[in-house]
Amino acid sequence: MRKPTPAPDWPASWKLSYQFDLVEVFGERADPGYTWSYRERQRRVLEALRAAVPSGGAILDIAAAQGNFSITLAELGYRVTWNDLREELAGYVRLKHERGTLEFLPGNCFELAASGAFDAVIITEIIEHVAHPDEFLAKAAALVRPGGWVFMTTPNGAYFRNPLPRFADCPDPSAYEAVQFKPDADGHIFLLHDDEVRLLAAKAGLEVHELRLFVNPLTRGALGTRRLLPWLPPQLVQLGERLTASGGGRLFRRLNLHLMAVLRKPGGPA
């Protein structure tokens, strides 16, 4: 992945994306908890996808923003389609893209007509920004072929500091349509719990292959640990992450900030 050189005439969305990239990808802005949690999310998604979809498969990355997942998958030999509402971001992604097959399909994902065209769809940190997460997941399911996959990450609704409601507790989700699709944490509407993910997946016609919680407050640099994190041995931080991510029961569901769901559409080859 090529590091772009900022220019004064860049659009505001490019400048903001570059600032995120400095933390998430290039490691040139100090926020070790955010950087670690972003890279852990990417690592888990790529690991799960590579285990399920052979290299050369067709992947759709929905609401892909600065395209880091898209570019990395293209470099790994996948045929990747980048999607985002902000069409102008495609130009920024092109600055970073060096090799591999990467196509661009900007627009509202609900309006995409490519039903059954992909071996996998990636939706990372998106569903919590949508007023109708049930319809969103159903749309993602429609975009993959029978036997295809949906890889989703989202903040864990059961995390003990989560102040937002469950989707199941909202009588009229349409009330949030005017504020959906906003970026960053300010745009979160609902935060899903693992039981809700199972229900939404079943409604969308998807089978749950794996649900995994990950990133605890220490690895995220939360609860006052941000300044402590750089001084701790990496092995100790990673051990804490493995312990909290691998445990079961209510306590561990409350401790983890993020959730990954690996979902499969029935049919096609096993």
C-alpha positions as CSV (number, residue, x, y, z in Angstrom):
1,M,0.0,0.0,0.0
2,R,1.4,3.3,-1.1
3,K,1.5,6.2,1.4
4,P,0.1,9.3,-0.3
5,T,1.7,12.7,-0.1
6,P,-0.8,15.3,1.2
7,A,-1.6,18.3,-1.0
8,P,-3.2,21.7,-0.1
9,D,-6.0,21.2,-2.7
10,W,-7.1,17.9,-1.3
11,P,-10.9,17.6,-0.6
12,A,-11.7,17.8,3.1
13,S,-12.7,14.1,3.1
14,W,-9.3,13.1,1.8
15,K,-7.6,15.1,4.5
16,L,-9.7,13.5,7.2
17,S,-9.0,10.0,5.7
18,Y,-5.3,10.7,5.7
19,Q,-5.4,11.6,9.4
20,F,-7.1,8.3,10.2
21,D,-4.6,6.5,8.1
22,L,-1.7,8.0,10.0
23,V,-3.1,6.3,13.1
24,E,-4.6,3.1,11.6
25,V,-2.0,2.1,9.0
26,F,1.1,4.2,9.0
27,G,1.6,4.5,12.8
28,E,2.7,8.1,12.7
29,R,0.2,9.5,15.2
30,A,0.4,8.3,18.8
31,D,-2.8,6.5,19.8
32,P,-1.6,3.0,20.5
33,G,-4.9,1.6,21.8
34,Y,-6.8,2.8,18.7
35,T,-4.1,1.6,16.4
36,W,-3.9,-1.8,18.1
37,S,-7.7,-2.3,18.0
38,Y,-8.0,-1.3,14.4
39,R,-5.2,-3.7,13.3
40,E,-6.7,-6.5,15.5
41,R,-10.0,-6.0,13.7
42,Q,-8.4,-6.1,10.3
43,R,-6.3,-9.1,11.3
44,R,-9.3,-11.1,12.4
45,V,-11.4,-10.3,9.4
46,L,-8.6,-11.1,6.9
47,E,-7.8,-14.3,8.7
48,A,-11.4,-15.5,8.7
49,L,-11.9,-14.4,5.0
50,R,-8.8,-16.2,3.8
51,A,-9.8,-19.4,5.6
52,A,-13.2,-19.3,3.8
53,V,-12.6,-17.8,0.4
54,P,-9.8,-18.9,-1.9
55,S,-7.5,-16.2,-3.4
56,G,-9.1,-14.9,-6.6
57,G,-12.6,-14.7,-5.1
58,A,-14.8,-11.7,-5.7
59,I,-15.1,-9.5,-2.6
60,L,-17.3,-6.4,-2.0
61,D,-16.2,-4.0,0.7
62,I,-19.2,-2.0,1.7
63,A,-18.7,1.6,3.1
64,A,-15.0,1.0,2.7
65,A,-14.0,4.6,3.3
66,Q,-10.2,5.0,2.8
67,G,-10.1,1.4,1.5
68,N,-7.5,-0.2,3.7
69,F,-9.3,-3.6,3.8
70,S,-10.0,-3.3,0.0
71,I,-6.4,-2.6,-0.9
72,T,-4.9,-5.3,1.4
73,L,-7.3,-7.9,-0.1
74,A,-6.4,-6.9,-3.6
75,E,-2.7,-7.3,-2.7
76,L,-3.5,-10.8,-1.5
77,G,-4.9,-11.8,-4.9
78,Y,-8.7,-11.2,-4.4
79,R,-10.8,-9.4,-7.0
80,V,-12.1,-6.5,-4.8
81,T,-14.8,-4.0,-5.3
82,W,-14.7,-0.8,-3.2
83,N,-18.0,0.8,-2.2
84,D,-18.8,4.0,-0.3
85,L,-21.4,6.7,-0.2
86,R,-18.7,9.3,-0.6
87,E,-17.8,8.9,-4.3
88,E,-14.9,11.4,-4.0
89,L,-13.0,9.0,-1.7
90,A,-12.3,6.7,-4.6
91,G,-9.7,9.1,-5.8
92,Y,-7.9,9.0,-2.4
93,V,-8.0,5.1,-2.4
94,R,-6.5,5.2,-5.9
95,L,-3.5,7.1,-4.6
96,K,-2.7,4.3,-2.2
97,H,-3.4,1.3,-4.5
98,E,-0.3,-0.2,-5.9
99,R,-1.2,-3.7,-7.2
100,G,-4.0,-6.2,-7.5
101,T,-7.5,-6.0,-8.9
102,L,-9.5,-3.2,-7.3
103,E,-12.7,-1.8,-8.9
104,F,-14.9,1.0,-7.6
105,L,-18.7,1.0,-7.1
106,P,-19.6,4.1,-5.1
107,G,-23.2,4.7,-4.0
108,N,-25.8,3.7,-1.4
109,C,-25.3,0.0,-0.8
110,F,-29.1,-0.4,-0.6
111,E,-29.3,0.6,-4.2
112,L,-26.6,-1.8,-5.6
113,A,-28.0,-4.1,-8.2
114,A,-25.3,-6.7,-8.1
115,S,-27.3,-9.5,-6.5
116,G,-25.4,-12.8,-6.0
117,A,-22.3,-11.3,-7.7
118,F,-19.8,-11.8,-4.8
119,D,-18.1,-14.6,-3.0
120,A,-18.0,-12.5,0.1
121,V,-19.2,-9.1,1.5
122,I,-17.3,-7.2,4.2
123,I,-19.2,-4.8,6.5
124,T,-16.8,-3.6,9.2
125,E,-18.1,-1.0,11.7
126,I,-21.1,-0.1,9.5
127,I,-24.3,-1.7,10.8
128,E,-24.3,0.4,13.9
129,H,-24.7,3.5,11.7
130,V,-27.9,2.2,9.9
131,A,-31.5,2.8,11.0
132,H,-32.6,-0.6,9.7
133,P,-29.8,-3.1,10.5
134,D,-32.1,-6.0,9.7
135,E,-32.6,-4.7,6.1
136,F,-28.9,-3.8,5.8
137,L,-27.8,-7.3,6.7
138,A,-30.5,-8.8,4.3
139,K,-29.1,-6.6,1.5
140,A,-25.5,-7.8,2.3
141,A,-26.8,-11.4,2.1
142,A,-28.5,-10.7,-1.3
143,L,-25.2,-9.5,-2.7
144,V,-23.4,-12.8,-2.1
145,R,-23.8,-16.0,-4.1
146,P,-25.3,-19.1,-2.5
147,G,-22.5,-20.6,-0.4
148,G,-21.0,-17.1,0.0
149,W,-19.9,-15.3,3.1
150,V,-20.6,-12.1,5.0
151,F,-17.9,-10.8,7.4
152,M,-19.1,-8.2,9.9
153,T,-17.6,-6.4,12.8
154,T,-19.5,-4.0,15.0
155,P,-19.1,-2.5,18.6
156,N,-20.3,-5.0,21.2
157,G,-23.6,-3.9,22.6
158,A,-23.0,-5.9,25.8
159,Y,-19.9,-3.9,26.6
160,F,-20.4,-2.6,30.2
161,R,-19.9,1.1,29.2
162,N,-22.3,1.0,26.2
163,P,-25.0,3.7,26.6
164,L,-26.9,2.9,23.4
165,P,-30.1,0.9,23.0
166,R,-30.6,-2.5,21.5
167,F,-32.2,-2.6,18.1
168,A,-34.8,-5.0,19.5
169,D,-35.9,-2.3,22.0
170,C,-36.7,0.3,19.3
171,P,-40.4,0.3,18.3
172,D,-39.9,2.5,15.2
173,P,-36.4,2.4,13.7
174,S,-37.6,4.8,10.9
175,A,-37.3,7.6,13.4
176,Y,-33.5,7.3,13.0
177,E,-33.4,7.5,9.2
178,A,-32.6,11.2,9.2
179,V,-29.4,10.7,11.2
180,Q,-28.1,7.4,9.7
181,F,-24.9,7.0,7.8
182,K,-23.0,9.5,9.9
183,P,-19.3,8.6,10.4
184,D,-17.4,7.9,13.6
185,A,-18.8,7.1,17.0
186,D,-21.1,10.1,16.9
187,G,-23.1,8.2,14.2
188,H,-23.8,5.1,16.2
189,I,-27.5,4.4,16.5
190,F,-27.9,0.9,18.0
191,L,-25.2,-1.4,19.3
192,L,-26.0,-5.0,18.7
193,H,-25.7,-7.8,21.2
194,D,-24.6,-11.3,20.2
195,D,-28.1,-12.7,20.5
196,E,-29.4,-9.9,18.2
197,V,-26.8,-10.7,15.6
198,R,-28.0,-14.3,15.6
199,L,-31.6,-13.2,15.1
200,L,-30.8,-10.7,12.4
201,A,-28.6,-13.3,10.6
202,A,-31.4,-15.8,10.6
203,K,-33.9,-13.3,9.3
204,A,-31.5,-12.4,6.5
205,G,-31.2,-16.1,5.6
206,L,-27.6,-16.4,6.9
207,E,-26.0,-19.1,9.0
208,V,-23.8,-18.1,11.9
209,H,-20.4,-19.8,11.3
210,E,-18.6,-17.9,14.1
211,L,-19.2,-15.1,16.6
212,R,-16.1,-13.7,18.3
213,L,-15.6,-10.9,20.8
214,F,-12.4,-9.1,21.0
215,V,-10.5,-5.9,22.2
216,N,-10.7,-5.3,26.0
217,P,-10.3,-1.9,27.7
218,L,-6.6,-2.3,28.2
219,T,-5.8,-3.2,24.5
220,R,-8.1,-0.3,23.5
221,G,-6.4,2.1,25.9
222,A,-9.7,2.9,27.6
223,L,-10.5,3.5,31.3
224,G,-7.3,5.6,31.8
225,T,-4.9,3.0,30.4
226,R,-4.0,5.0,27.2
227,R,-0.9,6.4,28.8
228,L,0.0,3.2,30.5
229,L,-0.3,1.1,27.3
230,P,3.0,2.1,25.6
231,W,5.0,1.1,28.7
232,L,3.5,-2.4,29.1
233,P,5.3,-5.4,27.5
234,P,3.5,-6.2,24.3
235,Q,3.4,-9.9,25.4
236,L,1.4,-8.9,28.5
237,V,-1.1,-6.9,26.5
238,Q,-1.5,-9.7,24.0
239,L,-2.0,-12.3,26.8
240,G,-4.7,-10.2,28.3
241,E,-6.4,-9.9,24.9
242,R,-6.3,-13.6,24.4
243,L,-7.7,-14.3,27.8
244,T,-10.7,-12.0,27.5
245,A,-11.4,-12.8,23.9
246,S,-11.4,-16.6,24.4
247,G,-13.5,-16.6,27.6
248,G,-17.2,-17.3,27.8
249,G,-20.0,-16.2,30.0
250,R,-21.6,-12.9,30.8
251,L,-18.4,-11.3,32.3
252,F,-16.4,-11.7,29.1
253,R,-19.3,-10.4,27.0
254,R,-19.3,-7.3,29.1
255,L,-15.5,-6.8,28.9
256,N,-15.1,-6.8,25.1
257,L,-15.6,-3.7,23.0
258,H,-16.0,-5.4,19.6
259,L,-17.8,-8.3,17.9
260,M,-17.0,-10.2,14.7
261,A,-19.6,-12.3,13.0
262,V,-18.7,-14.8,10.2
263,L,-22.0,-15.6,8.4
264,R,-22.6,-18.0,5.5
265,K,-25.4,-18.0,2.9
266,P,-26.7,-21.5,2.5
267,G,-26.4,-23.3,-0.8
268,G,-23.6,-23.7,-3.3
269,P,-20.5,-25.9,-2.6
270,A,-19.7,-26.7,1.0
